[in-house]
Amino acid sequence: MNQALGLAAQALFLSNPNPRVGCVLVAPDGRVIGRGFTQQAGGPHAEVMALRDAATAGQDVRGATAYVTLEPCAHQGRTGPCCDALIAAGIGRVVASIADPNPLVGGQGFARLRAAGVAVEVGPGAAWVRLKAAASLDGTTALANGASQWITSPAARADGHAWRARACAVLTGIGTVLDDDPRLDVREVPTPRQPHVVVVDSQLQTPLDARLFIACRACYIYAAAQNDAKKAALEARGATVIYLPNAQGKVSLPAMLRDLAQRGVNELHVEAGNKLNGSFVREGLVDELLVYLAPTLLGPGLGMANVGPFDALGQGLAMDFTTVERVGPDIRIVARVRGRDIF
């Protein structure tokens, strides 16, 4: 599965809007006999690429195990069902890391495989949530008066756009929309598509002239308070408004992530203020942090995430550094929440 996850990484910038998937075929004697990852939309999926790789090498895949990072699809889209391709090839066992959240699949791939006599194993999973922040060396993301543009360098901002480009969707909160009127698109690096945009907006305050309304990308606005007139106006601008209140009258973030998964969002890139960031952290919804630190001290201001106060050091969120690199004059840190998947 680790090899399959590595193959999935090769579909970055390539497979969207399809999920990036990797597949490794292993013979009954333990030999790896085929590898593949999902191609551009309309092209072969990972399972088919792995089967082709095995065929090119003259390998017999009958009785082999397919390790795949996502449930094989069962529906006819721009390509045929991958589960049928595996069945026809004589694959004996499928090990998938997660079930597909796409309602067009939703366990149907596994059901079809099992009905054909293929053994199926599957683990739990959810969309990957990355929280991005830019801060001074002492952890300030904005001054007390709200000024934050720009703490880090143009090089760091361009690098951040590359991380936006690989995500299915970029999320922010209504506070950021009202204060900064961001576009939340990819401008600093080439990209074949723009990620969706997601706004957490409990009271439906998103202005109709907000710059985040960009043609040819989906815009999802999650609200708690019902306002059907504003909903209609926002949807006239191309947004999809979803009501998902929690008991406190705010947007239910876990329910929102489940809804986004149903909409095909497999990797979510969060660029929000410290209050919403804090909510994601407190509710245990963050998998990874992407932090840019500038070589400057700004003193008191806003931090990355409004969490705590804690009574003991051990109450903090435990993380492991994945990479620490220079980006222009700044430092880029990628840190993963301890215990999360490797990819």
C-alpha positions as CSV (number, residue, x, y, z in Angstrom):
1,M,0.0,0.0,0.0
2,N,2.9,2.3,0.7
3,Q,4.0,1.8,-2.9
4,A,0.5,2.5,-4.1
5,L,0.4,5.7,-2.2
6,G,3.7,6.8,-3.7
7,L,2.2,6.1,-7.2
8,A,-0.8,8.2,-6.3
9,A,1.5,11.1,-5.6
10,Q,2.5,11.0,-9.3
11,A,-1.0,11.9,-10.3
12,L,-0.7,15.3,-8.6
13,F,-1.7,18.1,-11.0
14,L,-2.7,15.4,-13.5
15,S,-5.9,13.5,-12.5
16,N,-8.2,16.3,-11.2
17,P,-11.2,16.4,-11.0
18,N,-10.7,12.6,-10.7
19,P,-9.0,11.5,-7.4
20,R,-5.3,10.6,-7.7
21,V,-5.1,6.9,-7.2
22,G,-2.2,4.4,-7.2
23,C,-2.4,0.6,-7.7
24,V,0.2,-2.1,-7.2
25,L,-0.4,-5.7,-8.4
26,V,1.3,-8.5,-6.3
27,A,1.6,-12.1,-7.5
28,P,0.7,-15.0,-5.1
29,D,4.4,-15.5,-4.5
30,G,4.9,-11.9,-3.4
31,R,6.4,-10.4,-6.5
32,V,5.3,-7.0,-7.7
33,I,4.1,-7.5,-11.2
34,G,2.3,-4.3,-12.2
35,R,2.1,-0.6,-11.2
36,G,-0.1,2.3,-12.3
37,F,-1.6,5.6,-11.3
38,T,-4.6,7.5,-12.6
39,Q,-4.1,9.5,-15.8
40,Q,-5.8,12.7,-17.0
41,A,-9.6,12.9,-16.8
42,G,-10.9,10.6,-19.6
43,G,-7.7,8.5,-19.5
44,P,-7.1,5.1,-17.8
45,H,-7.5,4.8,-14.0
46,A,-4.8,3.3,-11.8
47,E,-6.1,-0.3,-11.9
48,V,-6.1,-0.4,-15.7
49,M,-2.7,1.2,-15.9
50,A,-1.4,-1.5,-13.5
51,L,-3.0,-4.3,-15.5
52,R,-1.4,-2.8,-18.7
53,D,2.0,-2.6,-17.0
54,A,1.7,-6.3,-16.0
55,A,0.6,-7.3,-19.5
56,T,3.5,-5.4,-21.1
57,A,6.0,-7.3,-18.9
58,G,4.3,-10.6,-19.8
59,Q,3.1,-11.2,-16.2
60,D,0.1,-13.4,-15.3
61,V,-2.2,-11.5,-13.0
62,R,-4.6,-14.4,-12.3
63,G,-4.9,-14.8,-8.5
64,A,-2.9,-11.7,-7.8
65,T,-3.7,-9.1,-5.2
66,A,-4.4,-5.5,-6.2
67,Y,-3.4,-2.9,-3.6
68,V,-5.3,0.3,-4.5
69,T,-5.6,3.6,-2.6
70,L,-9.3,4.0,-3.4
71,E,-12.3,1.7,-4.0
72,P,-12.3,0.6,-7.6
73,C,-15.0,2.5,-9.5
74,A,-18.2,0.6,-10.5
75,H,-19.9,3.2,-12.8
76,Q,-19.6,4.0,-16.4
77,G,-18.2,7.5,-16.9
78,R,-15.6,8.6,-19.4
79,T,-14.0,5.2,-18.7
80,G,-15.3,1.8,-17.9
81,P,-15.7,0.4,-14.4
82,C,-12.3,-0.6,-12.9
83,C,-13.9,-3.3,-10.8
84,D,-15.0,-5.1,-14.0
85,A,-11.4,-4.8,-15.4
86,L,-10.0,-6.4,-12.3
87,I,-12.6,-9.2,-12.4
88,A,-12.0,-9.9,-16.1
89,A,-8.3,-10.1,-15.5
90,G,-8.7,-12.8,-12.8
91,I,-7.5,-10.7,-9.8
92,G,-8.1,-12.8,-6.7
93,R,-8.0,-10.1,-3.9
94,V,-8.4,-6.4,-3.6
95,V,-7.0,-4.4,-0.7
96,A,-8.2,-0.8,-0.7
97,S,-7.2,1.9,1.8
98,I,-10.7,3.6,1.7
99,A,-14.1,3.3,0.3
100,D,-15.0,5.8,-2.4
101,P,-17.1,8.7,-1.0
102,N,-18.5,9.3,-4.5
103,P,-22.2,8.4,-4.3
104,L,-22.0,6.9,-7.8
105,V,-19.7,4.3,-6.3
106,G,-20.3,4.2,-2.5
107,G,-19.5,0.5,-1.9
108,Q,-20.8,-0.7,-5.3
109,G,-17.3,-1.5,-6.5
110,F,-16.6,-3.7,-3.5
111,A,-20.0,-5.3,-3.8
112,R,-19.4,-6.2,-7.5
113,L,-16.0,-7.6,-6.7
114,R,-17.3,-9.8,-3.9
115,A,-20.1,-11.0,-6.0
116,A,-17.6,-12.2,-8.5
117,G,-15.7,-14.1,-5.8
118,V,-12.9,-11.6,-5.3
119,A,-11.8,-11.2,-1.7
120,V,-12.0,-7.5,-0.5
121,E,-10.3,-5.8,2.4
122,V,-10.8,-2.1,3.1
123,G,-9.7,0.3,5.8
124,P,-11.3,3.5,7.1
125,G,-10.5,7.0,5.6
126,A,-11.5,10.5,5.0
127,A,-10.5,13.6,3.0
128,W,-7.0,14.9,3.8
129,V,-7.2,18.3,5.5
130,R,-4.2,20.6,5.2
131,L,-4.1,23.9,7.2
132,K,-1.8,26.6,5.7
133,A,-0.5,29.6,7.6
134,A,2.1,32.3,7.0
135,A,3.6,33.8,10.1
136,S,6.5,35.7,11.6
137,L,9.3,33.8,13.4
138,D,7.4,34.4,16.7
139,G,4.2,32.9,15.3
140,T,2.2,36.1,14.5
141,T,-0.1,35.7,11.4
142,A,-1.5,39.2,11.6
143,L,-1.0,42.3,13.7
144,A,-3.6,43.3,16.3
145,N,-5.1,45.7,13.8
146,G,-5.6,42.8,11.3
147,A,-2.7,43.8,8.9
148,S,-1.2,40.6,7.4
149,Q,-0.2,41.3,3.8
150,W,2.5,40.4,3.3
151,I,4.4,38.7,6.1
152,T,6.2,36.3,3.9
153,S,8.0,36.7,0.6
154,P,6.8,36.5,-3.1
155,A,8.6,33.1,-3.3
156,A,6.7,31.7,-0.3
157,R,3.4,33.0,-1.8
158,A,4.2,31.3,-5.1
159,D,5.0,28.1,-3.3
160,G,1.7,28.3,-1.5
161,H,-0.1,28.6,-4.8
162,A,1.5,25.4,-5.9
163,W,0.0,23.7,-2.8
164,R,-3.4,25.3,-3.7
165,A,-3.1,23.9,-7.2
166,R,-2.7,20.3,-6.0
167,A,-5.8,20.5,-3.7
168,C,-9.4,19.6,-4.7
169,A,-10.7,22.7,-2.9
170,V,-9.5,25.7,-1.0
171,L,-11.5,26.7,2.1
172,T,-11.7,29.9,4.1
173,G,-14.1,31.5,6.6
174,I,-16.4,34.5,6.2
175,G,-14.1,36.6,8.3
176,T,-11.4,36.3,5.7
177,V,-13.8,37.0,2.9
178,L,-15.1,40.2,4.5
179,D,-11.7,41.4,5.6
180,D,-9.5,40.6,2.6
181,D,-11.9,39.8,-0.3
182,P,-9.6,37.0,-1.5
183,R,-9.8,35.3,-4.9
184,L,-8.4,32.0,-3.5
185,D,-7.4,30.9,-6.9
186,V,-4.1,29.7,-8.4
187,R,-2.2,32.5,-10.1
188,E,1.5,32.2,-9.3
189,V,2.1,28.8,-10.9
190,P,0.7,27.2,-14.1
191,T,-2.3,24.9,-13.5
192,P,-4.7,23.1,-15.8
193,R,-7.6,23.7,-13.5
194,Q,-8.7,25.8,-10.5
195,P,-9.5,24.2,-7.2
196,H,-13.1,24.5,-5.9
197,V,-13.6,27.2,-3.3
198,V,-15.4,26.6,0.0
199,V,-16.6,29.2,2.5
200,V,-17.7,28.6,6.1
201,D,-20.3,31.3,6.5
202,S,-22.7,30.6,9.3
203,Q,-25.0,33.7,8.8
204,L,-24.7,33.8,4.9
205,Q,-22.8,37.1,4.9
206,T,-20.8,36.4,1.7
207,P,-21.1,39.5,-0.5
208,L,-22.6,39.0,-4.0
209,D,-19.7,40.9,-5.5
210,A,-17.0,38.9,-3.7
211,R,-13.9,38.2,-5.8
212,L,-14.0,34.5,-5.1
213,F,-16.8,34.0,-7.6
214,I,-14.7,32.7,-10.6
215,A,-16.1,31.1,-13.7
216,C,-15.5,27.4,-14.3
217,R,-15.0,26.3,-10.7
218,A,-17.4,25.2,-8.0
219,C,-18.1,27.4,-5.0
220,Y,-19.6,25.8,-1.9
221,I,-20.9,28.0,0.9
222,Y,-21.8,26.3,4.2
223,A,-24.3,28.1,6.5
224,A,-26.0,27.5,9.8
225,A,-28.8,30.2,9.8
226,Q,-31.4,29.7,7.0
227,N,-31.8,32.7,4.7
228,D,-33.4,31.4,1.5
229,A,-33.5,34.8,-0.2
230,K,-29.7,35.3,0.2
231,K,-29.2,31.6,-0.7
232,A,-31.1,32.2,-4.0
233,A,-29.0,35.3,-4.7
234,L,-25.7,33.5,-4.0
235,E,-26.7,30.5,-6.2
236,A,-27.5,33.0,-9.0
237,R,-23.8,33.9,-8.8
238,G,-23.0,30.2,-9.3
239,A,-22.5,29.1,-5.7
240,T,-24.0,26.0,-4.0
241,V,-25.4,26.9,-0.5
242,I,-25.6,24.1,2.0
243,Y,-27.2,24.4,5.5
244,L,-25.4,22.3,8.1
245,P,-25.9,23.8,11.5
246,N,-24.6,22.3,14.7
247,A,-26.0,22.6,18.2
248,Q,-24.2,25.9,18.8
249,G,-25.6,27.6,15.7
250,K,-22.4,27.4,13.8
251,V,-21.6,25.3,10.7
252,S,-20.9,21.6,11.7
253,L,-17.4,21.1,10.4
254,P,-17.4,17.3,10.6
255,A,-20.7,17.2,8.6
256,M,-19.2,19.7,6.1
257,L,-16.2,17.4,5.5
258,R,-18.5,14.5,5.0
259,D,-20.6,16.5,2.5
260,L,-17.5,17.6,0.7
261,A,-16.3,14.0,0.4
262,Q,-19.6,13.2,-1.2
263,R,-18.8,16.0,-3.7
264,G,-15.5,14.4,-4.6
265,V,-13.2,16.6,-2.5
266,N,-10.4,14.3,-1.4
267,E,-7.8,16.9,-0.4
268,L,-8.9,20.1,1.3
269,H,-6.5,23.1,1.7
270,V,-7.6,25.5,4.5
271,E,-6.5,29.1,4.4
272,A,-8.5,30.8,7.1
273,G,-8.2,33.0,10.2
274,N,-7.1,31.9,13.6
275,K,-10.7,31.4,14.9
276,L,-11.7,28.9,12.2
277,N,-8.3,27.3,12.2
278,G,-8.7,26.8,16.0
279,S,-12.1,25.1,15.4
280,F,-10.5,22.7,12.9
281,V,-7.7,21.9,15.4
282,R,-10.0,21.6,18.4
283,E,-12.3,19.2,16.6
284,G,-9.4,17.0,15.5
285,L,-10.1,17.6,11.8
286,V,-6.6,18.7,10.7
287,D,-4.2,16.1,9.2
288,E,-1.3,18.4,8.2
289,L,0.1,21.9,8.7
290,L,1.8,23.9,5.9
291,V,3.5,26.8,7.6
292,Y,5.7,29.6,6.1
293,L,7.9,31.4,8.7
294,A,9.4,34.8,7.8
295,P,12.7,36.0,9.4
296,T,11.0,38.8,11.3
297,L,9.6,39.3,14.8
298,L,6.2,41.0,15.0
299,G,5.3,40.7,18.7
300,P,1.7,40.4,19.9
301,G,-1.0,39.8,17.4
302,L,-3.0,36.9,16.0
303,G,-1.6,33.4,16.1
304,M,-2.1,30.5,13.7
305,A,-4.9,28.9,15.6
306,N,-7.0,29.9,18.5
307,V,-6.7,26.9,20.7
308,G,-6.1,26.5,24.5
309,P,-5.3,27.8,27.0
310,F,-3.9,24.5,28.2
311,D,-3.0,23.4,31.7
312,A,-0.2,21.0,30.7
313,L,2.2,20.9,27.8
314,G,1.0,17.4,26.8
315,Q,-2.5,18.8,26.0
316,G,-1.1,20.4,22.8
317,L,-1.6,18.8,19.3
318,A,1.3,16.4,18.8
319,M,2.9,16.6,15.3
320,D,5.8,15.3,13.4
321,F,7.9,17.4,11.0
322,T,7.8,16.0,7.5
323,T,10.0,18.6,5.8
324,V,11.7,21.8,6.7
325,E,13.0,23.8,3.7
326,R,14.1,27.3,2.7
327,V,11.8,29.0,0.2
328,G,13.4,32.3,-0.7
329,P,14.2,34.1,2.5
330,D,11.5,32.1,4.4
331,I,11.2,28.7,5.9
332,R,8.5,26.2,4.8
333,I,7.5,23.6,7.4
334,V,5.3,20.7,6.6
335,A,4.1,18.9,9.8
336,R,1.7,16.0,10.1
337,V,-0.5,15.3,13.0
338,R,0.9,12.3,14.8
339,G,-0.8,9.1,13.8
340,R,-2.2,10.2,10.5
341,D,-1.6,8.3,7.3
342,I,1.7,8.7,5.6
343,F,0.1,10.4,2.5
